[in-house]
Amino acid sequence: MDDDTSSVRLEVWSEGDAGLLSALNAPESTVHLGGPETEEQLVRRHRRYVGMSADGTGAGRMFRIVLLPEEVVVGSIGFWAQTWDGEAVYETGWAVLPGFRGRGLATAATRAVVAEARAAGRHRHLHAFPSADNAASNAVCRKAGFELLGERDFEYPPGNPMRCNDWRFDLG
């Protein structure tokens, strides 16, 4: 696996990142996630991200993705504890602003978050669950070195059934 992350830097999510979350909530950015969230849902998500990132227990962390050398914030990525098929694992997810897609930034950020999850050291596997019809996110998983385990039924957000690919990265 190519592990180049030099095009991005991950910075821990903070109070000042609510605007980024709003920008990532556009219809074209949430088409594979059940559509945009309400303002109330965004506020709850932001509080959760801030809390996760301040926790320091290794249970997970959210980051803003910073493009280098421009020092421009281009998206978000994170990892969090999850139980999947009876196993304690990490899950990851990301989003890149529309004007910065197609440049390999999500792949570089995913490689960087793999290193963060490995360093946290609590779980052996990191999973990603992109919609089966989201070609771009599935390509990120493949390029970042995840193993495709197959398609699965998933519900995200709650009440929105979808078909996802289950990608796994062995952190061991």
C-alpha positions in Angstrom: 0.0 0.0 0.0 1.2 3.5 -0.8 1.0 5.4 2.4 1.7 8.9 1.2 -0.2 11.5 3.3 2.0 14.5 2.4 -0.8 16.4 0.7 -2.8 16.7 3.9 -2.6 17.3 7.6 -5.2 16.1 10.1 -6.1 18.6 12.8 -8.3 17.7 15.8 -11.9 18.9 15.5 -12.7 22.0 17.6 -15.4 24.4 18.4 -14.5 26.5 15.4 -15.4 23.7 12.9 -19.2 24.1 13.0 -19.0 26.0 9.7 -17.1 23.2 8.0 -19.8 20.8 9.1 -22.5 23.1 7.6 -20.6 23.3 4.3 -20.3 19.5 4.1 -24.1 19.2 4.7 -24.9 20.3 1.1 -27.2 18.0 -0.9 -24.5 17.1 -3.4 -22.3 16.0 -0.5 -24.9 13.9 1.3 -26.6 12.2 -1.6 -25.2 8.8 -0.4 -26.1 9.5 3.2 -29.8 10.1 3.1 -29.6 13.8 2.4 -28.7 16.9 4.4 -29.3 17.0 8.1 -31.4 19.7 9.9 -29.7 22.5 11.8 -30.6 20.8 15.1 -28.9 17.5 13.9 -25.8 19.4 12.8 -25.5 21.1 16.3 -25.8 17.6 17.9 -23.2 16.2 15.5 -20.8 19.1 16.1 -21.1 18.7 19.9 -20.4 14.9 19.5 -17.4 15.6 17.3 -16.0 18.2 19.8 -16.5 15.8 22.7 -15.0 12.8 20.9 -11.9 14.8 20.0 -11.4 16.1 23.5 -11.9 12.7 25.1 -8.4 11.3 24.8 -9.3 7.8 25.7 -8.6 6.3 22.3 -12.3 5.7 21.7 -12.2 7.8 18.6 -11.4 11.3 17.2 -12.6 13.6 14.5 -10.4 15.8 12.4 -10.6 18.6 9.8 -8.5 17.8 6.7 -6.1 20.6 5.8 -4.6 20.7 2.3 -0.9 21.3 2.1 1.0 23.5 1.4 -2.0 25.8 0.9 -3.2 25.4 4.6 -6.9 25.3 3.4 -9.5 23.2 5.2 -11.0 20.9 2.7 -13.0 18.3 4.6 -13.4 16.1 7.6 -12.5 12.6 8.7 -12.6 10.6 11.8 -12.7 7.2 13.5 -14.8 6.0 16.4 -15.5 2.8 18.4 -18.2 0.6 17.1 -19.4 -3.0 17.5 -19.6 -4.9 14.2 -20.6 -8.5 14.0 -19.9 -8.9 17.7 -16.4 -7.5 17.5 -15.2 -4.2 19.0 -13.8 -2.2 16.0 -13.2 1.3 14.8 -15.3 2.8 12.0 -14.2 5.6 9.8 -15.9 8.1 7.6 -14.9 11.2 5.6 -16.2 14.1 3.5 -14.4 16.4 1.2 -15.8 19.7 -0.1 -16.9 19.6 -3.7 -14.2 21.9 -5.1 -11.4 19.7 -3.8 -12.7 16.2 -4.9 -10.9 14.1 -7.4 -7.4 15.1 -6.2 -6.6 12.1 -3.9 -7.2 14.1 -0.7 -9.7 11.7 0.8 -7.3 8.8 0.2 -4.4 10.7 1.8 -6.6 11.6 4.8 -7.8 8.0 5.1 -4.2 6.8 5.2 -3.5 9.4 7.9 -6.6 8.3 9.9 -5.4 4.7 9.7 -2.2 5.8 11.4 -4.3 7.7 14.1 -6.5 4.6 14.7 -3.5 2.3 14.9 -1.8 4.7 17.4 -5.0 4.8 19.6 -4.4 1.0 19.9 -7.8 -0.1 21.2 -9.0 -2.2 18.3 -7.6 -4.5 15.7 -9.7 -3.5 12.7 -10.9 -0.2 11.1 -14.0 -0.5 9.0 -15.6 1.8 6.4 -19.1 1.4 5.1 -19.6 3.5 1.9 -22.8 3.1 0.0 -22.3 0.3 -2.6 -23.1 2.8 -5.4 -20.7 5.5 -4.1 -17.8 4.8 -6.6 -15.6 7.6 -5.2 -15.7 6.5 -1.6 -15.2 2.8 -2.5 -12.2 3.8 -4.6 -10.8 5.6 -1.5 -11.1 2.4 0.5 -9.4 0.4 -2.2 -6.5 2.9 -2.7 -6.0 3.2 1.0 -5.4 -0.5 1.3 -8.7 -1.7 2.9 -10.0 -5.2 2.1 -13.5 -5.5 0.7 -15.5 -8.0 2.8 -18.7 -7.7 0.7 -22.0 -5.9 0.6 -24.1 -5.5 3.7 -27.5 -4.0 4.6 -27.0 -0.9 6.7 -29.2 1.8 8.1 -27.9 5.4 8.0 -29.2 7.7 9.1 -31.6 5.7 11.3 -34.7 4.9 9.3 -32.8 5.1 5.9 -32.0 1.6 4.7 -29.1 1.3 2.3 -26.7 -1.2 0.8 -23.1 -0.6 1.8 -19.8 -2.2 1.1 -17.9 -3.4 4.2 -14.3 -2.5 3.9 -11.8 -3.5 6.6 -8.2 -2.5 7.4 -6.1 -4.6 9.7 -4.4 -2.3 12.2 -2.4 -5.2 13.7 
